Every structure is written in C-alpha cells, then in structure tokens.
Amino acid sequence: MALHRISLTINGEFERVDVPSEMTLLQMLREKLALTGTKNGCNAGECGSCTVLLNNEPVNSCMVLAVECQGGSIVTVEGLAQDGVLDPVQQTIMEHGGVQCGFCTPGILISARALLDRSPDPSEEAIREALVGNLCRCTGYLRIIDAVKDAASRQLAVTN
Amino acid sequence: MVTKTLDKQAPHPVGDSVPRVDAREKVIGAALFADDLQFGPGMLYARVKRSHLPHALIKHIDTSRALALPGVKAIATGEDTPGFIGLYLQDRHILCRDRVRYVGDPVAVVAAVSEQIAEKALDLIEVEYEPLPGVFDPEYGIRPEAPLLHPELGDYEVANFIFPKPGTNIANHFRIRKGDIEAAWPQCAAIVERTYRIPQVQHVPIEPHVAVARAGEDGKITLWGSSQSPFAQRYLITKALGISQSKLQVIAPYVGGGFGSKAGVSMEALAVVIAAKTNGRPVKLRLTREEEFYTTFVRQGVVAHFKMGCDQDGNLLAMENRFYWDGGAYTEYGVNMTRAAGYSSSGPYDVPNVNTDSYCVYTNHPVTGPMRGFGMPEMHAGLEQCIDELAHALGMDPVQFRKINCVQGGDTLVTGMTMHPTGLSECLTKTADAIAWGKKDLPSAPNKRRGKGIALMWKAPAMPPNAGSSARVALNEDGTVIVSVGGQEIGQGSFTVAAQMAAAALGVPMDWVRMANMLDTDSSPYEWQTVASRLTWSMGNAVSAAARDARRQILEVVAQAWDENPEDLDIIDGKVISYKSEEAISLKNIAIYGIPLPDDQGWVGGPVLGRGNFMPTYVTGLDPETGQGPRAVVHYTTGAQAVEVEVDMDTGKVEIIRGAAAFDVGKAINPDMVKAQIEGGFVQGISTALFEGLQLKEGVLQNPSFVDYRIATSSDVPRDIKAIIVEVPQDDGPWGARGVGEHSMVPTIPAIANAIYDAIGIRVGEPPYTSEKVYLAMQDAGLVE
C-alpha cells in the first residue's frame, strides 16, 4: 500500500498529508485531519452528505481520491464561518428552521454556498436543482430552500 | 406557586418559537455524531457475514481460514450468543445459531485492523446451509401448509399483552369484539368491502447505523452508538448476554435521523459481542448504505381487508377489519404494531360495532420494527380510502361524511375507553378550507387532470403501559442551568422543548439553560425510549417536575434566609423576588454556595439539584378475546391532511400541487418547530406515497441503493404546504401538550390516493404511485390507450 505525500489548502490552511492510494478525500478529512463535520451517508456519491468545495466546485468527497487533491483548495463546513461570523447560509438555515437532525446540513450548506458563489440571485428552480443531490429526510426541504433564498438577498443587500 | 408559573404569570418561553438549542453547533460542523467520535489508532473494524438465503438451516460454519488471514483479530458466531433478544417477544439471537430466516441475517461477525481486511475475511468464512422453502406473503404465511419460521415460538419469552400462536407463523393476534356487527349489517344503507396492500419501506435516516464497543478487563462493556434508545439497548443487550445492567454503559451522541430505525436493538449487539473477544481494543461496526436498506429494521407491510357500513344519513354502524402484517423474519418489536393497529382499528371515528383481527405474520423478509407512525400510516392508508369509498357509495361528500362520524370527546372508543377532548373536527374543517375543498380548479395543461383528497388520522403513543421518564435540573455557580435527560435529540427538537419547559418551570431566561449532551446510561436520567412521539409529553412532564423541584429548593432556602414564607416568593427572569418584602436576589448569588446568615452566623442552602420523573400509571390491560378495557392508551393525537394533485395523462406522473395539514397538539410548546414537524412528515409521507417500496423477490431486495430506492428530493416538494396548529389541551401533558412527530406522515398516502381518485376516477392500488404504475392503471381502466 503506497503512501503519497500531498500538499493542499484546507479551509485556508496549508496542509501536508500522507495518504494511501485508495484513500478518499472524505476519509482523509475525517480520519487524518479530524474534520468530522463532513459526513458519510452512503459512500457512493448518492446522498450529498459529504459535499465539500474542491477548487470552488462542490464535489462528493467520497467519490474523490485524496491524491487527486494535490495542490488543490478544499472548503468544508468547518471553513464556512470567518472569524466566528457565520456564512449567510449558516445564519439563514438556522433562522428558517432548516436544521433538524443536522446530518445532511454540512453538505447542504456547501452546495448552497457553491450555488451563491456562481449565481448570486438564483431562482427557486435553480436552488432546488442545486440541492437535488443533497438528500434530507427530516425537513421536507422547503425551509432550506427559503433559507438559501434569504441568504442570497442578504448577500445582495451587502454587495449593492 | 407552581401553578403561578404554569399559568404564565411571568413571561416564559413555553409557547414561543425560540431557536433550536442545537442549531449552531450543527451548522458549523461541530455537532458530534457516533461516527465522529475518536478512538485512536488501536481501534478495530467489524464486518458481518450475512445469510444470502431467505430461509435455511445452518449445518456447519468454518471460520478457520478467515481467522488465519493476517489482520483478523476475532470472529464471533452463534456459538457465542446463546441468549435471546427482543423488546416484546424474544425471538432472536444476536447471531444465528441453527437457522437463517432472511437474506441478511447475521451469521458471523469479524473484527480486523481495517474494514477491507474484515470484508475480505467474510469470503473465507464457510457456511453450509440446507435451504428451506420460504414465506414471502403474510396471507400465505398463515396457511397450514406454509413452512414454519419459528417452530420454537411457544418457548419464547413474551410480554403479557402479546399473543403468539405456537405451531403457526402468527407472532401476535390482536382481537377487537365491540358491539354486534352481524346485527348491524342489515341496518346499513351502504356497505363497502375492500382490500389494500402496503409494501415494506425503509426509514432511510441519512446517517447510517454505527456502533463502537469496548470491553474492559473488569467485564464492563461500553457501547457508543447512534441510538434512540440507550436505556432499552442496555436492558435488552445485557439480558441477552445474561449480565447485569450495571455491566453495560451506552453512550449516545446526536442521532442523524432515526424515524424508529435506531430504536430498540438492531445491529448494536453485534459490536458488543465481537468486542468481548478483542482484548479491550475498541471495535467499530458501521453499516453500508446497502446494508441499511435490508439489515436494520424496516416498516411492516400489510394486507388489510376492510368492510364498513353506514346508515342512510351517513352514520357509521359497523366495521369488520382483518390485517395481515408482513412482520418479517423476527417480530420482537413489530408485534406491538399489530396491537396498536388493532386498538386503533376504527380509525378516528365513532363506530358502535367493530370486529378486528390483526395478525402479525412471520415472513422471510427483512426484520420489521418501529417506524414513524408505528402501524398507523399503513393502517390508515386503506382505512381512509375505504371511508372515501363508503361516502361515495352513499353519494355523500367525503368531508361531510367525516364530519358526521369523526371522534369527539366523550365517545366510547373501539376498546371501550372514553375519548378525551379533541380538536379533530376543527382539524378537518381547517384543512378542507385551506385547499378550497369543493372547488374544482383548472389543470395547468390540457393533458393533465386535477383532484383533491383528504384523510383523517389518530394515533396514541404505543409503548408498554408503564414506560417511564426522568430528568435532572442542576444549577451552576453563575445561575445557569444544566438539564439532563435520557431522551434523545434525533432532529425532532426534544432538547429545545425540554430547555423551554425547564426555563419556564424554574423561572430563568431561555439562554441560561443548556442541555447535557451526550446521553449516557451511567449518568443521564432514565428514559424508556425516544419513540412514540412521547418525549414532549412524557419527558416534558419529568423535566417540568425536576425544574419545579429545583425551584422549591431555592425558594425554601431564600425564605429561610429572609425569614419569609416560600409562598410569598417567586423566581422571575433568574431572580428570586419577594412579593411581600419586595426583596430580590439573583440566582447566581445563591445557586451553589447558598446564602450567608446575618452577623456571620453560618449559611443556608447548598448546590441545587432538582429531580423529576413521570410514568403513566393509568393505562389498563385489554381483554384478550374482545380487546375491551377501561383505558387502552394514554391519549390520542388527532389530525387531518388534504392535498390537491395533478395527474399527467401522458406519463402517469402525479404531482402534488399543494397540501394542508392540521394536528391537535394540545399545546404547541414551540409552534415553529411543530410546523417543521408537520411539513417534514408530510414530505416523508409524500415520498412513501409516490416513490418508496422495498422490491423483494423471493426475499432478495432488488433496490438497495438511493438510485433504485428513491426518496423525495428538493425537486419533489410542493411549494405550498400549510401547517395548522390546533390546541385542545391534554390533561396529562405538560402545559397541555401532546406529541406530533409521527402523526404528520400518517394520513398522507390515503389523502393522495383519494386525490388521485378525484382526478381520474381510479384506485391505483398498492403504493408507491409511480408514473409507471399510474399510467398502467389508467390503461387498464381504458382512460388512455
């Protein structure tokens, strides 16, 4: 089992990690770096619980090998808040009651952040489409959709 | 004084939509779930060897080649698990000993230094089977020629309200005989007789099951897991192992979705059994998503026959119900669903004559257990369609028909119990109004048809009659409060409502209260299980009792120090005040260190620790022949749902246009969170109505993945779901509250089925109502070519 030393940026911090060839990005985050906010719901790229940003794109980290991330930049749920100030999607998902058990929440927040980064004023259809790969069994999604909408308008109010 | 607080003399957070106490840690990724706990590099990983046959005798197991694989540390088989496990009926070994009864039945468990090696070892375990014929349908299972799954049924230990039939596959037979149905049929102006089928479905929590166990040298075992039931797990596992409850400590952090699948014991005992053989090294067992679909609990399927009749004015006169539950290979928990469906089998209606036979039948299908609604979604699915059909047979509007018959306070229920006050009629009217019942809306396109449907429901907490709760309220030096409970936060908001109740009953601001986490059977107060929508009610009673106890202690100390009567004192906003002397002192000055007496004459008081418990003492047994008794259950939460659907005549796709739901929760402790439960349950109900079903072929699951077993996504949810709260107070609930967590998905399948019928005039049959199934049904009916 070959080990590879990779260098990458995780939540703004430079990291150097030794990983086996078959280790996924999800395993590396959870088992090597104790970044357990990113969840493992299916290990098959189907539920979205493990979504992280890889070079600003949302990916299912269970479907990406750690070695593929050499030189890359990763953002996990732990990296969304800046200096203790929550990301707007973190704030609004709480206010709209879009959190219940909280297991899908990290992945949903990352998908929502990725959407707002590429599309600051998304339609409801676009929000639903952006979240379609993030399964949630508790909330029924409506409050999450409302939270993303609200986060978008708060962000726009700040930038305008 | 207590009543002064409960009467909301001072402002307090009960009834306010305060933010969830667990939200912040969940949005920053800090909330810990069982798989997040760290156990160091010495931890081992377990995998489970499972039966690939639905029914077979085990002739021989050889683990020698697997044990020889480098990295394998231990293997356990049925030889290590002679005891029985089970909640109501002890019909299961932790590992199979002489027989396997479903595809996935655990035969051996392996611990190794990695999951890969453990998985590899499974292939090296040789199991010799003698295949047996199987039972794959509950109605076949009760026939005399059906193969027996449990020839030892008569020897199993069983709760005294469960009635297995040894020598058959019937694990429980619950009977209702109320009135005289034979005398009633001739008086009926309309009679409808129908059969409905519901498939097994899976809970699909997004967090898969995970358990870590470690055995100490002193024989004490610690189990960490994703659990709705740490105390029940401690009890059931120690009983199966033949050890004292003090020898097992169960620690349970937040649960990433439960819905019943993490109640009782499913896979957790496997981790305990293998950890006993690894010389103190912790062992982690986590299920794959595939295993999650068929090796943990699933919801029972049912074949339900209904016959019901009414007079010409629409008054229900008689019901005759036969339910054959697809109980799966082991029904240790499922048998009580059969009972719950039986004692609620009239639905929320006043029916003078009822005969019910509810059979729990062993099949070679996955093991069934509790799921959100505990038999009620499955039973109401048929019952509420049959009610609609009877209304149509009489030529009466289904809402009007329900208005005439729906249960009211004072009615004699199907078990003989007297109904308490309930707001069901109000729920019915409000949901019907919310979707403009009676008004036909135009479809959005010419190839589509619209329809509206409605369904009622009722459900009581289903549990042993004496399921208990307890709670502890302790004050810190600065007056802040730690509330300890044994009920779990599984997303439903139990910690938040517990904190609200503690703050209200004690008299402190909401943000002074923190919930102790994680649950730990060594240090948390006892709670039976986090099931049955019982926490707000039962645990809530214990929490408010504990807070009142702490309050009493504080007031007595202050009264002594001030030389006043406790009756003249109050705690408001974290301060003790006197209505008489108008003195005031903050809790932070007295909570731990007490109060100095004047002139250095000593102290009064000391650390404040309030305790409270609650156990319903008033539920009675039921006659085994007639199901009659004074009080079958603690109470019923009632409610209604209505939907408008659109059916695409080109594709058969059913779209939910809008929905409304109302439930009588007695008192909404946190209205916004009640609404969140109503919405979330509605969507889970929509998902089971339109998408979900375990596709079993000769016991083999054909769709064990999210690709083939689809659940509702963000694109499937109607924009317009109206959640309505009705509040008719419950006399045994805190501030009048009843539970609502499960109820919200109970009436969804029949509401949608009734709406589809309204749109296209067809009963599609067994859910899920997929496009394909609806289209084929329309073809059969000649609606499309």
Interface residues (C-beta under 8 A of the other chain):
Chain A: R30 A34 L35 T36 G37 T38 K39 N40 G41 C42 N43 A44 E46 C47 S49 T76 V77 E78 L80 A81 L86 Q90 I93 M94 E95 G97 V99 Q100 C101 G102 F103 C104 T105 P106 L109 E124 I127 R128 E129 L131 V132 G133 N134 L135 C136 R137 C138 T139 G140 Y141 L142 R143 I144 I145
Chain B: P19 R20 D22 A23 R24 K26 V27 I28 G29 A30 A31 L32 F33 D35 D36 Q38 H203 V204 P205 I206 E207 P208 Y254 V255 G256 G257 G258 F259 T288 R289 I490 G491 Q492 G493 D672 M673 K675 A676 E679 G680 G681 F682 V683 Q684 S705 F706 V707 I711 A712 T713 S714 S715 V717 R719 I721
